[in-house]
Amino acid sequence: MNTYLDIFLNGYAGYANYLWNEISNPGWNNYFYWLIGVSAFFLLIEIIIPWRRQQPILRKDFWLDGFYMFFNFFLFSLIIYNAASDVIVNVFNDGIKFLTGGIDLQGMNPLRNLPYFAILLIGFVVRDFVQWLIHRLLHRIPFLWQFHKVHHSVEEMGFAAHLRYHWMETIVYRSLEYIPLALLGIGLYDFFVIHIFTLAWGHYNHSNISVNGRVTGGILGLLIGIILSQGLLEIHIVETQSILSSLIVISLAVLGGVFLLGPVMKYLFNSPEMHIWHHAYDLPEGSNYGINFGLTLAIWDYCFGTAHIPHDGRDIRLGFPDIEHFPKQFGDQVLIGIKEKRPSIS
């Protein structure tokens, strides 16, 4: 018991030190400033090439969404989540060891001997599919939908809407993700590259922009080229590190992204044109529990028949029935699903 209490208390101290280090030491491996930088980038793009030109730059609830960004990523972990989750993970692993005679989930890592780029790819795909399944549960189970309605209370779409979600979603996602990811060893690592990529793509899905698939394909090709050039060095396909060899690999990847991935990007990856329909006020007949559930990849929706893009949804109404009575203030929204009196379900 004292051990778990120590874990809980150390979780507070550890995360507080981490957060202070993030704020006080800007750098390339600093998630706090990556969040600010990625957000500033998409705000700039929304200003330069807005999809909905009549929508204000500082759209409805812009500042509320901005606060949610920092609350969900940092403040909630500082207040309770990080310390509590450390305890729960240890209790869970201790239980597994007891029931199985010593199997250590945290010690299992079948991916440890793979090249870095392979670990990133497997980690990204597995995590995205698990999150797609969880996202469907958030829409399918009434109790969970109460929490998820906070995210769907967005009435004017913009990049920051990506991180407007109820704190209970963090608990649901991380709890249900843990076992399948831990079995691969993925749950043990905070893949910085994966997190930054999915953060940026989530901002993109919610942003007030629309770009050609060849552009996003080229950007993806650039990222693949950077990772691949480092991966080839790791497995000794390229024996000596040189700027020229890296540039050749990256250039070929960019060209491949533009000409090969470009035409199919909006079938492989989520996009503003696809995700806007996920937030539609009026859902298509027979889709009462939602459509277009993909977080980063779109392929799951096409594979399982939940993809739906009937036409250009640029100006469709967003939200859900009875949204006009949904709480507008942060203090009321964080209590959604917890208070005895819940918002009415239409």
C-alpha positions as CSV (number, residue, x, y, z in Angstrom):
1,M,0.0,0.0,0.0
2,N,2.8,2.4,0.9
3,T,4.5,1.5,-2.5
4,Y,1.4,2.6,-4.4
5,L,1.1,5.8,-2.3
6,D,4.7,6.5,-3.1
7,I,4.1,6.0,-6.8
8,F,1.1,8.4,-6.5
9,L,3.1,11.1,-4.8
10,N,6.1,10.6,-7.0
11,G,3.8,10.9,-10.0
12,Y,2.8,14.4,-8.9
13,A,6.4,15.5,-8.3
14,G,7.6,13.9,-11.5
15,Y,5.0,15.5,-13.7
16,A,5.4,18.9,-12.1
17,N,9.1,18.7,-12.7
18,Y,8.5,17.6,-16.3
19,L,6.0,20.4,-17.0
20,W,8.3,23.1,-15.5
21,N,11.2,21.7,-17.6
22,E,9.0,21.8,-20.7
23,I,8.1,25.5,-20.1
24,S,11.5,26.7,-19.0
25,N,13.6,24.8,-21.6
26,P,12.5,25.3,-25.2
27,G,14.0,22.8,-27.6
28,W,13.4,20.4,-30.5
29,N,12.2,17.6,-28.1
30,N,9.9,19.9,-26.1
31,Y,6.3,18.9,-26.6
32,F,4.9,22.1,-25.0
33,Y,6.5,24.4,-27.6
34,W,5.7,21.9,-30.4
35,L,2.0,22.3,-29.4
36,I,2.3,26.1,-29.6
37,G,4.3,26.0,-32.8
38,V,2.0,23.6,-34.7
39,S,-1.0,25.6,-33.5
40,A,0.5,28.9,-34.6
41,F,1.3,27.3,-38.0
42,F,-2.3,26.2,-38.6
43,L,-3.7,29.5,-37.4
44,L,-1.5,31.3,-40.0
45,I,-2.6,28.9,-42.8
46,E,-6.3,29.5,-41.8
47,I,-5.6,33.2,-42.1
48,I,-3.9,32.9,-45.5
49,I,-6.1,30.3,-47.3
50,P,-9.4,29.9,-45.3
51,W,-11.8,27.4,-46.6
52,R,-14.8,29.2,-45.1
53,R,-13.9,32.8,-45.9
54,Q,-16.9,34.2,-44.1
55,Q,-15.9,32.6,-40.8
56,P,-14.0,35.0,-38.5
57,I,-10.4,34.2,-37.8
58,L,-11.1,34.2,-34.1
59,R,-14.2,32.1,-34.6
60,K,-16.8,31.2,-32.0
61,D,-15.3,29.6,-28.9
62,F,-11.7,30.1,-30.2
63,W,-10.4,31.0,-26.8
64,L,-12.3,28.2,-25.1
65,D,-10.7,25.7,-27.4
66,G,-7.3,27.3,-26.8
67,F,-7.7,26.8,-23.1
68,Y,-8.8,23.1,-23.7
69,M,-5.6,22.5,-25.5
70,F,-3.4,23.3,-22.5
71,F,-5.9,21.8,-20.0
72,N,-6.1,18.4,-21.7
73,F,-2.5,18.1,-22.5
74,F,-0.9,19.5,-19.4
75,L,-3.1,20.8,-16.5
76,F,-5.3,17.7,-16.2
77,S,-2.2,15.5,-16.0
78,L,-0.8,17.8,-13.3
79,I,-4.0,17.9,-11.3
80,I,-4.6,14.2,-11.1
81,Y,-4.2,12.0,-14.2
82,N,-0.5,11.3,-14.3
83,A,-0.2,10.3,-10.7
84,A,-3.4,8.2,-10.7
85,S,-2.5,6.5,-14.0
86,D,1.0,5.6,-12.6
87,V,-0.7,3.8,-9.7
88,I,-3.3,2.0,-11.9
89,V,-0.7,0.8,-14.4
90,N,1.4,-0.6,-11.6
91,V,-1.7,-2.3,-10.0
92,F,-2.7,-3.7,-13.3
93,N,0.8,-5.1,-14.1
94,D,1.1,-6.5,-10.6
95,G,-2.2,-8.3,-11.1
96,I,-1.1,-9.7,-14.4
97,K,2.1,-11.0,-12.8
98,F,0.1,-12.6,-10.0
99,L,-2.4,-14.3,-12.3
100,T,0.1,-15.5,-14.9
101,G,3.0,-16.4,-12.6
102,G,5.3,-13.6,-13.5
103,I,4.5,-12.3,-17.0
104,D,5.6,-8.6,-17.1
105,L,3.7,-6.5,-19.5
106,Q,6.0,-3.6,-19.0
107,G,9.0,-5.8,-19.7
108,M,7.6,-7.2,-22.9
109,N,8.7,-5.5,-26.1
110,P,8.7,-7.6,-29.2
111,L,9.6,-4.5,-31.3
112,R,12.8,-3.7,-29.6
113,N,15.0,-5.2,-32.3
114,L,13.3,-3.6,-35.3
115,P,14.6,-0.5,-37.1
116,Y,13.4,2.8,-35.8
117,F,11.2,3.5,-38.8
118,A,9.5,0.1,-38.5
119,I,8.7,0.7,-34.9
120,L,7.2,4.1,-35.7
121,L,5.1,2.7,-38.5
122,I,3.8,-0.3,-36.5
123,G,3.2,1.9,-33.4
124,F,1.3,4.5,-35.5
125,V,-0.9,2.1,-37.4
126,V,-1.8,-0.1,-34.3
127,R,-2.5,3.0,-32.1
128,D,-4.6,4.6,-34.8
129,F,-6.8,1.5,-35.3
130,V,-7.3,1.1,-31.5
131,Q,-8.3,4.8,-31.3
132,W,-10.7,4.4,-34.2
133,L,-12.4,1.5,-32.3
134,I,-12.6,3.6,-29.1
135,H,-14.0,6.6,-31.0
136,R,-16.8,4.4,-32.3
137,L,-17.5,3.3,-28.7
138,L,-17.7,7.0,-27.7
139,H,-20.6,7.4,-30.1
140,R,-22.2,4.0,-29.6
141,I,-22.5,3.9,-25.8
142,P,-24.8,6.6,-24.3
143,F,-22.8,7.0,-21.1
144,L,-19.6,7.7,-23.1
145,W,-21.5,9.9,-25.6
146,Q,-22.3,12.3,-22.8
147,F,-18.6,13.0,-22.5
148,H,-17.9,13.1,-26.2
149,K,-20.6,15.6,-26.8
150,V,-18.2,18.3,-25.5
151,H,-16.1,17.7,-28.6
152,H,-19.1,17.8,-30.8
153,S,-20.4,21.1,-29.3
154,V,-18.1,22.9,-31.8
155,E,-20.3,25.1,-34.0
156,E,-17.6,26.7,-36.1
157,M,-14.7,24.5,-37.0
158,G,-11.0,25.4,-36.6
159,F,-7.7,23.8,-35.8
160,A,-8.1,24.3,-32.0
161,A,-11.3,22.3,-32.0
162,H,-9.1,19.3,-32.2
163,L,-8.3,19.5,-28.5
164,R,-11.7,20.5,-27.1
165,Y,-12.7,17.3,-25.4
166,H,-13.9,16.1,-22.0
167,W,-11.2,15.0,-19.6
168,M,-12.9,11.7,-19.2
169,E,-12.0,10.9,-22.8
170,T,-8.3,10.9,-21.8
171,I,-9.1,8.2,-19.2
172,V,-11.2,6.1,-21.6
173,Y,-8.7,6.3,-24.5
174,R,-5.6,5.5,-22.3
175,S,-7.4,2.7,-20.4
176,L,-8.6,0.9,-23.4
177,E,-5.4,1.5,-25.4
178,Y,-3.2,0.1,-22.7
179,I,-3.4,-3.7,-23.1
180,P,-3.1,-4.0,-26.9
181,L,-0.3,-1.4,-27.1
182,A,1.5,-2.8,-24.0
183,L,1.5,-6.3,-25.6
184,L,3.6,-4.9,-28.4
185,G,5.7,-2.8,-26.1
186,I,4.1,0.3,-27.7
187,G,2.4,1.3,-24.4
188,L,5.8,1.6,-22.8
189,Y,7.1,4.4,-25.0
190,D,6.1,8.0,-25.6
191,F,6.8,8.0,-29.3
192,F,7.6,11.7,-29.7
193,V,7.5,11.5,-33.5
194,I,4.1,9.7,-33.6
195,H,2.6,12.2,-31.1
196,I,3.8,15.3,-33.1
197,F,2.6,13.7,-36.4
198,T,-0.9,12.9,-35.0
199,L,-1.1,16.2,-33.2
200,A,-0.4,18.0,-36.5
201,W,-2.8,15.8,-38.5
202,G,-5.5,16.3,-35.9
203,H,-5.1,20.1,-36.2
204,Y,-5.3,19.7,-40.0
205,N,-8.5,17.6,-39.9
206,H,-10.2,20.3,-37.9
207,S,-8.8,23.3,-39.6
208,N,-10.5,25.8,-41.8
209,I,-8.5,25.0,-44.8
210,S,-8.7,22.7,-47.9
211,V,-5.6,21.7,-49.8
212,N,-4.9,19.4,-52.7
213,G,-3.9,15.8,-52.0
214,R,-0.6,16.2,-53.8
215,V,0.4,18.9,-51.2
216,T,-0.4,16.6,-48.2
217,G,1.2,13.7,-50.1
218,G,4.4,15.7,-50.6
219,I,4.5,16.7,-46.9
220,L,4.0,13.1,-45.9
221,G,6.7,12.1,-48.3
222,L,9.1,14.6,-46.7
223,L,8.4,13.1,-43.3
224,I,8.8,9.5,-44.6
225,G,12.1,10.5,-46.3
226,I,13.5,12.0,-43.1
227,I,12.6,8.9,-41.1
228,L,13.7,6.5,-43.8
229,S,17.1,8.2,-44.3
230,Q,17.8,7.8,-40.6
231,G,16.4,4.2,-40.7
232,L,18.7,3.2,-43.6
233,L,21.6,4.4,-41.6
234,E,20.4,2.3,-38.6
235,I,20.3,-0.9,-40.5
236,H,23.5,-0.2,-42.4
237,I,22.0,0.1,-45.9
238,V,23.8,3.4,-46.1
239,E,27.2,2.8,-44.5
240,T,28.3,6.3,-44.0
241,Q,26.1,9.3,-43.1
242,S,26.2,12.0,-45.8
243,I,24.1,15.0,-46.5
244,L,23.9,14.0,-50.2
245,S,22.6,10.5,-49.5
246,S,20.0,11.8,-47.1
247,L,18.9,14.5,-49.6
248,I,18.5,11.9,-52.3
249,V,16.4,9.6,-50.1
250,I,14.3,12.6,-48.9
251,S,13.8,14.0,-52.5
252,L,12.7,10.6,-53.8
253,A,10.2,10.2,-50.9
254,V,8.8,13.7,-51.6
255,L,8.4,12.9,-55.3
256,G,6.7,9.6,-54.4
257,G,4.4,11.4,-52.0
258,V,3.4,14.0,-54.6
259,F,2.8,11.6,-57.5
260,L,2.0,8.3,-55.9
261,L,0.3,9.2,-52.6
262,G,-1.2,12.5,-53.8
263,P,-4.1,11.1,-55.8
264,V,-5.2,8.7,-53.0
265,M,-4.3,10.8,-49.9
266,K,-7.9,11.6,-49.0
267,Y,-8.7,7.8,-49.0
268,L,-5.7,7.0,-46.9
269,F,-5.8,9.9,-44.4
270,N,-8.4,11.9,-42.8
271,S,-8.9,15.5,-44.0
272,P,-11.0,18.6,-43.3
273,E,-13.3,17.7,-46.1
274,M,-14.0,14.3,-44.5
275,H,-13.9,15.2,-40.9
276,I,-16.4,18.1,-41.2
277,W,-19.0,15.4,-41.9
278,H,-18.2,13.7,-38.6
279,H,-19.3,16.9,-36.9
280,A,-22.4,17.3,-39.0
281,Y,-25.6,18.3,-37.2
282,D,-27.7,16.3,-39.7
283,L,-26.4,12.7,-40.0
284,P,-27.3,10.6,-43.1
285,E,-30.1,8.2,-42.7
286,G,-29.1,4.9,-41.1
287,S,-26.0,6.5,-39.4
288,N,-27.5,7.5,-36.1
289,Y,-24.2,6.7,-34.3
290,G,-22.0,8.8,-36.5
291,I,-19.7,8.5,-39.6
292,N,-16.0,9.1,-40.5
293,F,-14.5,8.0,-37.1
294,G,-10.9,8.1,-38.3
295,L,-8.5,10.1,-36.2
296,T,-5.6,10.2,-38.6
297,L,-6.1,7.4,-41.1
298,A,-9.3,7.3,-43.2
299,I,-8.7,3.7,-44.3
300,W,-10.6,2.2,-41.4
301,D,-13.8,4.0,-42.3
302,Y,-13.5,2.9,-45.9
303,C,-12.7,-0.7,-44.9
304,F,-15.6,-1.0,-42.4
305,G,-18.2,1.1,-44.3
306,T,-18.4,4.1,-42.1
307,A,-17.0,6.6,-44.6
308,H,-19.5,9.2,-45.9
309,I,-18.7,12.3,-47.9
310,P,-21.8,13.1,-50.0
311,H,-20.7,16.5,-51.2
312,D,-18.6,19.5,-50.3
313,G,-19.5,20.0,-46.7
314,R,-17.8,23.4,-46.3
315,D,-20.9,25.2,-45.0
316,I,-22.9,22.4,-43.3
317,R,-24.3,23.0,-39.9
318,L,-22.3,21.5,-37.1
319,G,-23.2,20.1,-33.7
320,F,-26.1,17.8,-32.6
321,P,-29.8,18.2,-31.8
322,D,-30.5,20.4,-28.8
323,I,-27.0,21.9,-28.9
324,E,-28.5,25.3,-28.1
325,H,-29.1,24.0,-24.6
326,F,-25.7,22.5,-24.1
327,P,-23.4,24.3,-21.5
328,K,-21.2,26.9,-23.0
329,Q,-18.7,27.5,-20.2
330,F,-15.7,25.4,-19.4
331,G,-16.6,25.0,-15.8
332,D,-20.0,23.5,-16.7
333,Q,-18.6,21.3,-19.6
334,V,-16.0,19.6,-17.4
335,L,-18.9,18.3,-15.2
336,I,-20.9,16.9,-18.1
337,G,-21.7,13.2,-17.4
338,I,-20.6,13.6,-13.7
339,K,-23.4,15.8,-12.4
340,E,-26.7,14.2,-11.6
341,K,-28.5,16.4,-14.0
342,R,-27.1,15.8,-17.5
343,P,-27.8,17.6,-20.7
344,S,-30.9,16.2,-22.5
345,I,-30.4,13.6,-25.2
346,S,-32.4,14.1,-28.3
